[in-house]
Amino acid sequence: MKTDYLIIGKVLRPFGVHGEVKVLPITDCSDRFNGLGFVFLKQDNNFLKIDIEAVRLLRGYVHLKLEGYNERDKVDTLRGKYLYIDRKHAVKIKKGSYYYYDILGCRVITKDGELLGTVFDIQNAGSSDVYFVRTQNSKNGELLIPAISDVVKKIDVANKEIVIEMVDGLV
């Protein structure tokens, strides 16, 4: 199922005494925060829209001043929370690229039709992403699949399915 909201950052901690938050960007383009007028916070099953008053990019982090968060103690309540954007305002991606949310939960099968498991996490390993697949068949219950063309042959986000070619060292 396609989600309507995408994670773009994680609040790390308050910054200063006037209500700024230090955010770890979870996006390929930190500049996307410039000109972004708002973000969403998830509260229970709802998404609360919060206007952004100011943005600063500093040493790989994003510092945001959020409307209604003017004291350090109030900002501290956001620590560890994720910031979201709706798909309508998401950065457009090129064909053949996917949002993490579209990959998470996909079934991973071999070209021969063998079900290996389901993607439960994605991490960037420098030159490519790595899909973490929860499986019943491997020794430790998970498989690491490099998101490279030699291995990943087809991604069908509509059907939540990734087809891979098994190569030496995957199992």
C-alpha positions in Angstrom: 0.0 0.0 0.0 1.3 3.4 -1.0 1.8 5.8 1.9 0.8 9.5 1.5 3.5 10.8 3.8 7.3 10.4 3.4 9.9 10.7 6.1 12.4 13.5 5.3 14.2 13.9 8.6 14.6 12.9 12.2 14.6 15.4 15.1 17.8 14.9 17.0 17.6 17.6 19.7 16.9 21.2 20.5 19.5 23.7 19.3 19.9 26.9 21.2 17.4 28.5 23.5 14.9 30.0 21.0 13.2 26.9 19.7 15.4 25.6 16.9 15.6 21.8 16.3 18.6 20.0 14.9 17.4 17.5 12.2 19.2 14.6 10.6 18.0 14.8 7.0 16.7 11.6 5.6 16.7 12.6 2.0 19.3 12.6 -0.9 18.9 16.4 -1.1 19.2 18.4 2.1 18.6 21.6 0.1 14.9 20.4 -0.2 14.3 22.0 3.2 15.0 25.5 1.7 11.8 26.9 0.5 9.8 24.1 2.2 7.0 26.0 4.1 5.9 23.2 6.4 6.5 19.6 7.6 4.2 17.1 9.2 4.5 15.4 12.6 2.8 12.0 13.2 0.6 12.0 16.2 -1.2 8.6 16.7 -2.6 8.0 13.3 -2.8 11.6 12.2 -0.4 14.0 10.6 -0.1 17.5 12.1 1.0 20.2 9.7 3.6 22.6 11.2 4.8 25.7 9.4 8.5 26.3 9.1 9.7 29.8 10.1 13.4 29.4 9.3 15.8 26.9 7.8 19.6 26.7 8.2 21.9 24.0 6.7 24.9 23.5 9.0 27.6 20.7 8.7 25.3 18.1 7.2 22.3 18.8 9.5 19.2 20.9 9.1 18.3 23.4 11.7 14.6 24.3 11.7 12.5 26.9 13.5 9.0 25.5 13.7 6.0 27.6 14.4 4.6 27.2 17.9 7.9 25.8 19.2 9.6 28.8 20.9 11.1 27.3 24.0 13.8 24.7 24.4 11.6 22.5 26.7 8.8 22.4 24.1 11.2 21.6 21.3 12.7 18.8 23.4 9.3 17.0 23.2 10.1 16.5 19.5 13.4 14.6 20.2 13.5 11.4 18.2 10.4 12.1 16.1 10.3 11.9 12.4 9.4 14.8 10.1 7.3 14.0 7.1 6.2 15.6 3.8 3.1 14.7 1.8 3.6 13.1 -1.6 2.1 16.2 -3.3 5.1 18.2 -2.0 7.7 15.5 -2.3 10.8 16.0 -4.5 10.2 14.4 -7.9 12.5 11.5 -8.5 13.7 10.2 -11.8 12.4 7.0 -13.4 14.0 3.9 -11.9 14.4 5.6 -8.5 12.1 4.8 -5.6 11.2 6.3 -2.3 12.3 4.2 0.7 8.6 3.9 1.7 7.8 2.3 -1.6 10.5 -0.4 -1.1 9.8 -1.1 2.5 7.4 -4.1 2.8 8.1 -5.4 -0.7 8.4 -9.2 -1.1 11.7 -10.3 -2.4 11.7 -13.2 -4.8 14.3 -14.9 -7.0 14.0 -15.0 -10.8 13.0 -18.6 -10.2 10.0 -17.6 -8.1 11.4 -18.5 -4.7 10.1 -16.2 -2.0 13.0 -15.0 0.1 11.3 -12.6 2.5 10.2 -9.0 3.0 12.2 -5.7 3.0 12.1 -4.3 6.5 14.9 -1.7 6.4 17.1 0.1 3.9 20.5 1.6 4.6 22.9 3.5 2.3 26.2 1.7 2.0 28.0 4.5 0.1 27.9 3.4 -3.5 24.4 1.8 -3.2 21.6 1.1 -0.9 21.3 -2.3 0.9 17.8 -3.9 1.4 17.5 -5.7 4.7 15.2 -8.7 4.1 13.5 -10.6 6.9 13.5 -14.3 6.0 12.7 -17.7 7.5 15.4 -19.5 5.4 18.7 -17.8 6.4 20.8 -18.5 9.4 20.2 -15.2 11.3 16.7 -14.5 9.9 17.8 -11.7 7.6 19.4 -11.3 4.2 21.3 -8.3 2.9 20.5 -7.5 -0.7 22.7 -4.8 -2.5 20.5 -2.6 -4.6 22.6 -2.9 -7.7 21.6 -3.9 -11.2 23.6 -7.2 -11.1 21.3 -8.4 -8.3 18.0 -6.4 -8.4 16.3 -7.2 -11.7 12.9 -5.8 -11.3 11.1 -3.5 -8.8 7.3 -3.4 -8.9 6.1 -1.1 -6.2 2.5 -1.3 -7.2 2.5 -5.1 -6.4 5.1 -4.7 -3.6 7.5 -7.1 -5.3 11.3 -7.1 -6.0 12.8 -9.7 -8.2 16.5 -10.5 -7.7 19.1 -12.8 -9.2 20.9 -14.8 -6.6 24.7 -14.3 -6.7 27.4 -15.9 -4.7 27.6 -14.6 -1.1 23.9 -13.6 -0.7 22.8 -16.6 1.2 
